[in-house]
Amino acid sequence: MDFKIVEVFNRSVTIELDSDAVFKQTAEFGVYVDGSERLRTDRNVISVMGLLPDKKYKIGVDAGGELVEKEIVTEHESVLLDVRKFGAVGDGVTSDTAAIQAAICACPKDGTVYLPAGKYITTPIFLKSDMTFWLDDGAVLLGETDRNKIPVLPGMTMSTDEADEYNLGTWEGNPLDNFASLVTAIDAENLDIIGPGVIDGNAQNSDWWKDAKVKRIAWRPKTLFLCRCKKVRVQGVTVQNSPCWTVHPYYSEDLAFLNLYIHNPSDSPNTDGLDPESCSDVRVLGTVISVGDDCMAIKSGKYYMALKHHKVTERVQIRNCKFERGHGSVTVGSEAAGGVRDVRVSQCEFIGTDRGLRIKTRRGRGERSILDDILFENIVMEGVHMPFTVNMFYFCDPDGHSDYVQNQAPAPVDEMTPVIGSICGRHIVASGVSACVLCAVGLPESPIGELRFEDIKVSFASEEERVPERPVMMDNFDEMTGRSVYAKNVKELVLRDVEICGSADAEPELVGVENKTLDRVEYR
């Protein structure tokens, strides 16, 4: 079986099989380095660790008895700085912040800061450009639990000439003071963060998850925060127990997240897995996410940031990933006032999440909030209660339940009206569905542009296993169970080669759908 080289680092490489299989192969195969088997796996995306810098290697894959090899040259490394030589102890008791930060500050261009096995308790550390941050096997970067020891990132600071704004802190799409994240990078370029170690926010041993919506000093931190960064690659690390969103790239570009494992308890509040906000050219490959909120949420801020610091989130690739539990597998919104476009989700497993594809917006996001050209294909869903939901009445924010947001009568189209363009799903199999297959509710004054679903095979859970749920979080909307398709305020709906087994109804319910194509839609 052939494969491609995804990224070459100074001490590792990530490869991806040329295969249409979803997330993994049916059997394990060998991965070789210079002719010797290094590991066995069934995954489509593999990171091979333990290489040396500035060295030529042959990376091979043996699938079906034939060894296919490709030659790589690992990247240059100027120096390896062991944090223990700077005074880090790694005993899980001593604060190692100063020692690790000293190593980072001393690191020259193309250098690596190295954390050997151990537990390093720190307050936030700040990475910089042109370096590698390497957490070796058994290395755990463990967050300080006392919020009084953690620095605050101010939301907005006026420039000295009062002509511009300097943004650091952010909270749910607004420029607000929040605590610095355990690993923070600001305006960094050419930065690598590599594993296989662990970045642990340690929120379970602090009070971050108590009164989560109450601001205490500042808003809760993330665990990995990339602010205005370029060309950042994160490979093979585990990121867990986050106080809030786990991995948060912000106004950044050219990002790669490869073979990450992101994990938070299922009941932890607002602990999204990976939330690119106002970012471009983002690749997420081979990553496994299991969290307490949306596994991935693609965002672009609220109205103020879209108005004053507009940046569309675009060119996002999510491939060969596995998303478990959580409210949504891949979500777009709701803080997407700057717009989201060109999103491709393929060859992924969605397991046990509430929703698969989840689009959410509301009045007030603004005319730049255009969510368009979003494609899900070659997806397997198991136990996903509601595979496809699109909601333009999402009741978030302090005014979320106001008449302005929730009134279902047409409102004037103005500069505060969001738009949903084209959403497409194809070649998707979903089993164990509970509430509904598709629930989509557009604004009467701004209907959803196009919903297109082709080659979809769905089977419902038994009646005993189904739980009534409200598929879209809006007021005055009933719970559903065993429903197939409900669509309201949609310009174009296309259902082609759709097979639905075990639903309580026998046809779609369409309200205010201007044009519909129901071609080979079969109920069993």
Stockholm file with secondary structure:
# STOCKHOLM 1.0

chainA/1-524         MDFKIVEVFNRSVTIELDSDAVFKQTAEFGVYVDGSERLRTDRNVISVMGLLPDKKYKIGVDAGGELVEKEIVTEHESVLLDVRKFGAVGDGVTSDTAAIQAAICACPKDGTVYLPAGKYITTPIFLKSDMTFWLDDGAVLLGETDRNKIPVLPGMTMSTDEADEYNLGTWEGNPLDNFASLVTAIDAENLDIIGPGVIDGNAQNSDWWKDAKVKRIAWRPKTLFLCRCKKVRVQGVTVQNSPCWTVHPYYSEDLAFLNLYIHNPSDSPNTDGLDPESCSDVRVLGTVISVGDDCMAIKSGKYYMALKHHKVTERVQIRNCKFERGHGSVTVGSEAAGGVRDVRVSQCEFIGTDRGLRIKTRRGRGERSILDDILFENIVMEGVHMPFTVNMFYFCDPDGHSDYVQNQAPAPVDEMTPVIGSICGRHIVASGVSACVLCAVGLPESPIGELRFEDIKVSFASEEERVPERPVMMDNFDEMTGRSVYAKNVKELVLRDVEICGSADAEPELVGVENKTLDRVEYR
#=GR chainA/1-524 SS CCEEEEEECSSCEEEEECCCSSSEEEEEEEEEETTEEEEEEEESEEEECCCCTTCEEEEEEESSSCEEEEEEECCCCSCEEEGGGGTCCCEEEEECHHHHHHHHHHCCTTEEEEECSEEEEESCEEECSSEEEEECTTEEEEECSCGGGSCEECSEEECTTSSSEEECCCBTTBCCCEECCSEEEESCEEEEEECSSEEECCGGGSSTTTTTTSCSSSBCCCSEEEESCEEEEEESCEEESCSSCSEEEESCEEEEEESCEEECCTTCTTCCSBCCBSCEEEEEESCEEEESSCSEEEBCBCHHHHHHSCCCEEEEEEESCEEEESSEEEEECSSBTTCEEEEEEEEEEEESCSEEEEEECCTTSCTTCEEEEEEEEEEEEESCSEEEEEESCCCCSTTTTSHHHHCCSCCCCCTTCCEECEEEEEEEEEEEECSEEEEEECBTTBCEEEEEEEEEEEEECCTTTCCCBCSSCCTTCCCBSSEEEEEEEEEEEEEEEEEEESCSCSSCEEEEEEEEEEEEEEEC
#=GC SS_cons         CCEEEEEECSSCEEEEECCCSSSEEEEEEEEEETTEEEEEEEESEEEECCCCTTCEEEEEEESSSCEEEEEEECCCCSCEEEGGGGTCCCEEEEECHHHHHHHHHHCCTTEEEEECSEEEEESCEEECSSEEEEECTTEEEEECSCGGGSCEECSEEECTTSSSEEECCCBTTBCCCEECCSEEEESCEEEEEECSSEEECCGGGSSTTTTTTSCSSSBCCCSEEEESCEEEEEESCEEESCSSCSEEEESCEEEEEESCEEECCTTCTTCCSBCCBSCEEEEEESCEEEESSCSEEEBCBCHHHHHHSCCCEEEEEEESCEEEESSEEEEECSSBTTCEEEEEEEEEEEESCSEEEEEECCTTSCTTCEEEEEEEEEEEEESCSEEEEEESCCCCSTTTTSHHHHCCSCCCCCTTCCEECEEEEEEEEEEEECSEEEEEECBTTBCEEEEEEEEEEEEECCTTTCCCBCSSCCTTCCCBSSEEEEEEEEEEEEEEEEEEESCSCSSCEEEEEEEEEEEEEEEC
//
